[in-house]
Each structure stands twice: as structure tokens, then as C-alpha cells.
Amino acid sequence: MSEERPASDSYEEYEAQGRATDADAWATACAEDLAAEKARRRAEYGPQPGSAAEELKKLVDTVADKLSGLPSPLLGGLAGPAAHQVVRQVVQQAKAAVEPVIDRNPDVFDHLAAAGGELLAAYRSAVQAQERRWTARTADDLTHEGRDDRRDKGEGTGPGERIDLD
């Protein structure tokens, strides 16, 4: 009997083990819910875009495939397969030069994509501010229609204006 633990120690271990099991069950349930939500969104919206580096690789692959598949319009039928082979070789060399850079520096492309988004937001903000000034100026001009001291209407009653060239 001296080898048995007291009842309080075994209950604490049992309780700790139960909490660990509950935590694992909670984590498992959360992971399952998250996986189900991701699957639902993938089915509804399609696959999410990857990182900027992955998207750039896809773009390079697509452009390389398109360029390799195009007939050579500059050389016409004279060069035919030889020109097509040269184009394919140049595309493969360019692809071989670009892919290692993308693989070594994927974070750089993510930062460049984020910077591009920020530049776009800044440009959009500047354009909207300028449009507000233009529309406000036009509205002010319409309210002060009768007051046009700068222009000389000329002597006639016609639609033209006299322009002073001095």
C-alpha cells in the first residue's frame, strides 16, 4: 500500500489529463471547422491567390507558353521551324534566369506587391481629392454666373466675345 499514491494526487492527474484531452478536442474541433470553412470558400470563390512570388512564376510560365506557341510573324514562312526553335530557346533562357531570382527572394515580391497596392491607394486618393476640387470649382462658378468682371463681352449682341490680345 505504500506504493500507491494518495487519492488526491491521482484525482489531480486525472483532472489534468481530462483538461489536456478537452484542449485537444477543442483544438481538433477548431481545426475541423477551419478546414470546412476553407473548403466552402474555395468552392464558392475558387482557389485563393498565392504569394506574389508564386503568382509571378505562374505569369512567367504562361507568357513563356504563349510566346513559344506563337508562329513567327516577322520571318514568315521562310525560317519556319528554325525561328520557332530560336524563340523557344530564348524563352527558356529567360525563364531559367528569372525563376532562381524568384525562388531566392520570395519576400521581396510580397513587399513589392504591398508597395504597389499602397501606391495605387495614394494615387486613387490624390485623384479623388482633385476631382472634388474640380467639381467644387465648377459649382462655385455656376453660383457666380452674373459676376464676370474679367471678361469684356464686346460691343455687339452676338454670341461671340471680344478677346483683348494686348
ABEGO torsion letter per residue (X at the ends): XAABBBAAAAAAAAAAAAAAAAAAAAAAAAAAAAAAAAAAAAAAAEBBBBBAAAAAAAAAAAAAAAAAABBBAAAEAAAEAAAAAAAAAAAAAAAAAAAAAAAABAAAAAAAAAAAAAAAAAAAAAAAAAAAAAAAAAAAAAAAAABBAABBAEABABABBBBBAX
